[in-house]
Amino acid sequence: MKILSGLILFFYTLIFLTIGGFLVAVSLNLVGQEMIIETVAAIYSTLNVRLILGLSGILFVFISIMVVQLTMGKIRREKTIAFENPDGQVTIALSAIEDFIKRAMKNLPEVKELRPNVKASKKGIRIINRVTLFSDVNIPETTEKIQNMVKTRVQDMLGVEEPIDIRVHVVKIVHKEEAPKDHKKDDKPAQYRGSIEYGSY
């Protein structure tokens, strides 16, 4: 796969360098109009040259399709975590892990808001947490608590021993909103005004 990616990168670099150099030469008038006309006429008049150009065009189209497929496959792999079970492969979307972390940290009293961003690579899993903390908390202790809780929950959920890098980025510190005080109610009992009629039922 690495060899194929290297060859594709080489071909793309060569093609763009050739096209770019030709356009620069034309703009600087280094390539005359007569030379271009003669080259095009020679191409049209020679069957072998047309065949070579046609095959080259097909090759370039094929390479472009492969590049798109490799790129899309890489993007899909980066958005999921896969592991093997005895009955087959299991993939977990990174967005599902992010939602799980949000729910797990929702009731943490020191945190007003937490937005995780999970990234997976061959080196392991990296989780970047953007948090909004309340102003009355100890930031070093709270961030360490968040790191330990996130790491423990994710490891227990995934059941894997891959290295997990937990990072915390405090984006805002806010004051905790005080609950509105209840107005004192009148302790006097309600008085009934009017006459009461008694009757037989």
ABEGO torsion letter per residue (X at the ends): XAAAAAAAAAAAAAAAAAAAAAAAAAAAGABBAAAAAAAAAAAAABAAAAAAAAAAAAAAAAAAAAAAAAAAAAAAAAABBBBBBAAEBBBBBAAAAAAAAAAAAAABAABABBBBBBBBBAAEBBBBBBBBBBAABBAAAAAAAAAAAAAAAAAAAAGBABBBBBBBBBABBBBBBBBBBBBBBBABBBBBBEBBBBBBX
